[in-house]
Amino acid sequence: MPLKEIQEINSNTFIGIWEITENVNRLLLNIKLSAEEKACFNQFKVDVRRKQWLAYRHVIRELLKADSVEIVYDKSGKPKARGFKHYISISHSGDYAVVIISESQPVGIDIEQISKRITKVKNRFLSDRELNSISGNDELEKCCIYWCAKEALYKLYGKEKLDFKENILIEPFSNNTEVSFTGIISNKEIRKEYNLYYQKIRDYFLVYALG
């Protein structure tokens, strides 16, 4: 099965990237699902969504080096592997499922296929400063990176009631010369900077955040 790549971010933090080429039946092989997971899986009616859901479970199993892993979620929807203490974040888009795990720090990850639809909603999630940083030539790619970055920070924070436009802010960066940049979560409870990193995979952008 095509686990495309495992990236070691540091000694305690790893990313797994899975390129989905299998059908649902193939992905169901050699994977054990709890009764709760089976019920969740059966709710999905579209094969694309089923494949993504199964693929990231395979990635988690590979990263944890475990034959069987049950994934559970807290009330905010943040995933955990039952019996493991790792921080986990997952994402999927199109033909990819990605996972970041860490034993030492909160993490967040997002992957998105580059699509013009993201520019149509940019005013909903970008601050005025962020909007002003986008030029005509790189608008599409930069909008996608901004979106992935904010999604990754939202997942890292792991709590509800964060507004992408007001509470998750991205410092200016150049997508031509930089692969790391800074994001800020700011609300009544916290104002904290986080390190963000992006990479391009075919026509997708992946961004991960470290706490």
VMD Tcl script that draws the C-alpha trace (Angstrom):
set ca {
  {0.00 0.00 0.00}
  {1.38 3.40 -0.92}
  {2.52 5.14 2.23}
  {4.25 7.74 0.12}
  {6.55 9.15 2.75}
  {7.34 9.41 6.45}
  {9.01 12.68 7.42}
  {10.90 13.04 10.69}
  {10.33 16.58 11.97}
  {12.24 15.91 15.17}
  {12.93 12.87 17.34}
  {9.38 12.92 18.73}
  {7.37 14.25 15.77}
  {6.60 12.57 12.44}
  {4.41 13.15 9.39}
  {2.98 10.36 7.27}
  {1.76 11.04 3.72}
  {-0.45 8.48 1.99}
  {-1.27 8.69 -1.71}
  {-4.61 6.96 -2.15}
  {-4.63 4.68 -5.17}
  {-6.51 1.70 -3.69}
  {-10.20 0.95 -3.74}
  {-12.24 0.64 -0.55}
  {-11.98 -3.16 -0.39}
  {-8.21 -3.04 -0.63}
  {-8.01 -0.45 2.16}
  {-10.22 -2.59 4.38}
  {-7.66 -5.41 4.31}
  {-5.46 -5.80 7.38}
  {-7.25 -3.15 9.38}
  {-9.29 -3.77 12.52}
  {-12.17 -1.43 13.30}
  {-14.00 -1.18 16.60}
  {-17.80 -1.37 16.61}
  {-17.91 2.40 16.96}
  {-15.51 2.87 14.05}
  {-17.53 0.47 11.87}
  {-20.67 2.46 12.60}
  {-18.87 5.66 11.63}
  {-17.48 4.10 8.45}
  {-20.91 2.87 7.39}
  {-22.27 6.40 7.55}
  {-20.11 7.41 4.60}
  {-21.91 6.82 1.31}
  {-19.27 8.19 -1.06}
  {-16.23 6.04 -1.86}
  {-13.84 9.00 -1.90}
  {-14.68 9.84 1.69}
  {-14.49 6.18 2.73}
  {-11.04 5.82 1.20}
  {-9.74 8.95 2.89}
  {-11.10 7.80 6.25}
  {-9.47 4.39 5.93}
  {-6.19 5.76 4.56}
  {-5.46 8.02 7.49}
  {-6.06 5.12 9.84}
  {-3.42 3.16 7.99}
  {-1.06 6.14 8.32}
  {-1.61 6.38 12.08}
  {-0.96 2.66 12.44}
  {2.28 2.97 10.48}
  {3.48 5.98 12.47}
  {2.71 4.33 15.80}
  {4.15 1.00 14.60}
  {1.03 -0.75 15.86}
  {-0.90 -3.65 14.35}
  {-4.20 -2.19 15.50}
  {-5.16 1.31 16.62}
  {-8.57 2.57 17.66}
  {-9.14 6.25 16.91}
  {-11.40 8.18 19.28}
  {-12.33 11.86 19.35}
  {-12.80 14.40 22.11}
  {-15.79 16.75 22.26}
  {-14.06 19.22 19.93}
  {-13.39 16.52 17.34}
  {-9.68 16.19 18.09}
  {-8.43 12.64 17.37}
  {-6.61 10.42 19.84}
  {-5.25 6.89 19.53}
  {-6.65 4.84 22.37}
  {-3.83 3.58 24.58}
  {-1.29 6.09 23.23}
  {-0.30 9.49 24.63}
  {0.65 11.04 21.29}
  {-0.76 14.30 19.99}
  {-2.37 13.56 16.62}
  {-3.73 15.68 13.78}
  {-5.15 14.41 10.50}
  {-6.21 15.82 7.15}
  {-7.27 14.57 3.74}
  {-8.02 16.07 0.36}
  {-8.50 14.41 -2.99}
  {-5.94 11.62 -3.37}
  {-4.03 12.28 -0.15}
  {-4.39 11.53 3.54}
  {-1.82 12.98 5.96}
  {-1.15 12.60 9.66}
  {1.21 14.30 12.09}
  {1.96 12.76 15.48}
  {4.10 13.96 18.37}
  {4.95 12.64 21.80}
  {6.08 16.04 23.05}
  {3.95 18.89 21.73}
  {0.54 19.78 20.29}
  {0.46 19.64 16.48}
  {-1.85 20.48 13.62}
  {-1.84 19.63 9.92}
  {-3.87 20.39 6.82}
  {-3.63 19.46 3.15}
  {-5.70 21.02 0.39}
  {-5.82 20.62 -3.36}
  {-5.20 23.94 -5.06}
  {-8.53 25.22 -6.36}
  {-9.84 28.60 -7.48}
  {-12.81 28.22 -5.15}
  {-10.54 29.24 -2.25}
  {-10.09 32.73 -3.70}
  {-13.85 33.19 -3.91}
  {-14.19 32.98 -0.13}
  {-10.93 34.69 0.89}
  {-12.75 37.63 2.48}
  {-14.36 35.24 4.95}
  {-11.14 33.94 6.48}
  {-8.38 36.48 5.74}
  {-7.75 39.63 7.77}
  {-7.27 42.96 6.00}
  {-3.51 42.69 6.51}
  {-3.45 39.19 5.02}
  {-5.57 40.28 2.07}
  {-3.17 43.15 1.38}
  {-0.23 40.72 1.28}
  {-1.64 38.84 -1.71}
  {-0.58 39.93 -5.19}
  {-2.19 38.99 -8.48}
  {0.38 36.43 -9.59}
  {0.47 34.38 -6.42}
  {-3.07 34.98 -5.13}
  {-4.28 31.41 -5.63}
  {-1.29 29.66 -4.06}
  {-1.01 32.11 -1.18}
  {-4.74 31.87 -0.40}
  {-4.38 28.10 -0.24}
  {-1.37 28.32 2.09}
  {-3.21 30.78 4.34}
  {-6.22 28.48 4.53}
  {-4.11 25.41 5.32}
  {-2.16 27.34 7.95}
  {-5.31 28.50 9.71}
  {-6.80 25.02 9.59}
  {-3.60 23.56 11.05}
  {-3.60 26.09 13.91}
  {-7.28 25.50 14.58}
  {-6.61 21.77 14.90}
  {-3.55 22.33 17.08}
  {-5.49 24.57 19.48}
  {-8.17 21.93 19.73}
  {-10.93 24.12 21.08}
  {-14.04 25.58 19.51}
  {-14.98 29.23 18.98}
  {-11.94 30.37 17.00}
  {-12.78 32.72 14.16}
  {-10.39 32.26 11.23}
  {-10.44 35.95 10.34}
  {-10.24 37.45 13.84}
  {-8.51 34.87 16.05}
  {-6.06 33.05 13.75}
  {-3.55 35.43 12.18}
  {-0.66 34.67 9.83}
  {2.44 36.85 9.72}
  {3.59 38.03 6.25}
  {5.70 35.53 4.31}
  {6.97 34.90 0.80}
  {5.86 31.65 -0.77}
  {8.75 31.99 -3.23}
  {11.59 32.07 -0.71}
  {10.27 30.76 2.61}
  {8.92 27.40 3.73}
  {8.49 28.41 7.37}
  {6.46 31.25 8.80}
  {4.59 32.32 11.93}
  {0.97 32.10 12.98}
  {-0.75 33.64 15.98}
  {-3.77 32.47 17.94}
  {-5.32 35.43 19.72}
  {-8.51 35.48 21.76}
  {-9.62 36.19 25.33}
  {-7.81 33.10 26.62}
  {-4.51 33.22 24.77}
  {-2.17 35.13 22.51}
  {0.60 32.86 21.32}
  {2.87 32.48 18.32}
  {3.36 29.14 16.57}
  {5.79 27.88 13.96}
  {4.26 26.87 10.63}
  {5.83 25.00 7.73}
  {4.49 24.33 4.25}
  {5.33 22.10 1.33}
  {3.89 21.59 -2.12}
  {3.00 18.08 -3.27}
  {1.88 18.01 -6.89}
  {-1.15 20.33 -6.96}
  {-1.63 20.26 -3.19}
  {-0.33 22.35 -0.32}
  {0.42 20.82 3.06}
  {0.94 22.97 6.15}
  {1.76 21.78 9.64}
  {1.95 23.67 12.92}
  {4.04 22.91 15.99}
  {3.07 23.94 19.49}
}
mol new
graphics top color blue
foreach p $ca { graphics top sphere $p radius 0.5 }
foreach p [lrange $ca 0 end-1] q [lrange $ca 1 end] { graphics top cylinder $p $q radius 0.2 }
display resetview
